[in-house]
Amino acid sequence: MKNIIIRISVILAMVILGIFLFISGKEHAIFIENKGEKYTPKNAYYILDGEKEVKIKKKKKKREYAKGPNHVIEVRFKDASGVEKKIVKEFKIKIGEKITINVAMIESELWLKTEKLKSK
């Protein structure tokens, strides 16, 4: 009886560990665009999860890959009056979601767009 309990607990621990590793190691595609409704900066710079700084030009879109559910993006650009702004935002990605971040609209509530991925 004791052997059966030990075996079941080891199997449950391995299943829980497998689920944790799947969620924390899942790689997501994040689309980052520089297309504003009123004002779009000529050049914007972003840092995703503390990696290298990337330049994105006006009306362009880039794809980045990130692992895990929790992420931080730091955006730097010059606004319409020429003042340099630096904004840091945190966001989460769930499994089966497509994320689009608009760096030109990072100050508004419309900076993050999530869509459910279509199943085949």
C-alpha positions in Angstrom: 0.0 0.0 0.0 2.8 2.3 0.9 4.5 1.6 -2.5 1.3 2.5 -4.4 1.0 5.9 -2.6 4.6 6.7 -3.3 4.3 5.8 -7.0 1.1 7.9 -7.4 2.6 10.9 -5.6 5.7 10.7 -7.9 3.5 10.5 -11.0 1.4 13.5 -9.8 4.5 15.5 -9.1 5.9 14.8 -12.6 2.6 15.8 -14.2 2.5 19.1 -12.2 6.1 19.7 -13.1 5.4 19.1 -16.8 2.4 21.5 -16.8 4.6 24.2 -15.1 7.4 23.7 -17.6 5.0 23.9 -20.5 3.4 27.2 -19.3 6.7 28.9 -18.4 8.6 27.7 -21.5 5.9 28.4 -24.1 7.3 30.8 -26.7 4.9 33.5 -27.9 5.0 35.7 -31.0 4.5 39.4 -30.1 3.8 41.9 -32.9 5.1 45.4 -32.3 3.9 48.2 -34.5 4.4 52.0 -34.8 1.1 53.2 -36.3 -0.7 55.9 -34.4 -4.1 57.4 -35.0 -3.3 61.1 -34.3 0.5 61.1 -34.1 3.2 58.6 -35.1 6.8 59.2 -34.1 9.4 58.9 -36.9 11.4 56.5 -34.9 10.6 54.6 -31.7 12.8 52.3 -29.6 11.7 49.4 -27.5 13.2 46.9 -25.1 11.2 43.7 -24.6 12.0 41.9 -21.3 15.3 43.6 -20.8 16.8 42.4 -24.1 18.6 44.6 -26.6 17.0 47.9 -27.7 15.3 47.7 -31.1 14.5 50.6 -33.4 11.1 50.6 -35.2 10.4 53.2 -37.9 7.1 55.0 -38.7 4.3 52.7 -40.0 6.3 49.5 -39.6 5.6 46.3 -37.8 8.0 43.8 -36.2 7.7 40.4 -34.7 9.5 39.4 -31.5 9.5 36.1 -29.6 9.3 35.8 -25.8 9.0 32.9 -23.4 6.6 32.7 -20.5 3.4 34.5 -19.6 4.7 37.7 -17.9 6.5 40.4 -19.9 7.7 44.0 -19.7 8.2 46.5 -22.5 10.0 49.8 -22.3 9.3 52.3 -25.1 11.3 55.4 -25.9 10.2 58.1 -28.5 9.8 61.8 -29.1 6.3 63.1 -28.9 4.7 65.8 -31.2 6.4 68.6 -29.2 9.8 67.0 -29.5 10.1 65.9 -25.8 11.7 62.5 -25.3 9.4 60.1 -23.4 10.2 56.8 -21.8 7.3 54.5 -20.8 7.4 51.1 -19.2 4.4 48.7 -19.3 3.8 45.2 -18.0 1.5 42.7 -19.7 0.6 39.0 -19.7 0.0 36.6 -22.5 -2.3 33.6 -22.1 -1.9 30.4 -24.2 -3.7 30.7 -27.5 -3.5 34.5 -27.7 -1.9 36.8 -30.3 -0.6 40.1 -28.9 -0.1 43.3 -30.9 1.6 46.3 -29.1 1.3 49.7 -30.7 4.2 51.9 -29.5 2.7 55.0 -31.0 -0.3 54.7 -28.7 1.5 53.4 -25.6 0.2 56.3 -23.5 -3.5 55.5 -24.2 -5.6 52.5 -23.2 -5.5 51.1 -26.8 -1.7 50.2 -26.8 -2.3 46.5 -26.4 -4.5 44.4 -28.6 -5.2 40.7 -27.8 -6.8 38.2 -30.2 -7.6 34.6 -29.8 -5.8 32.3 -32.2 -8.0 30.5 -34.6 -7.9 26.7 -34.3 -7.6 24.6 -37.5 
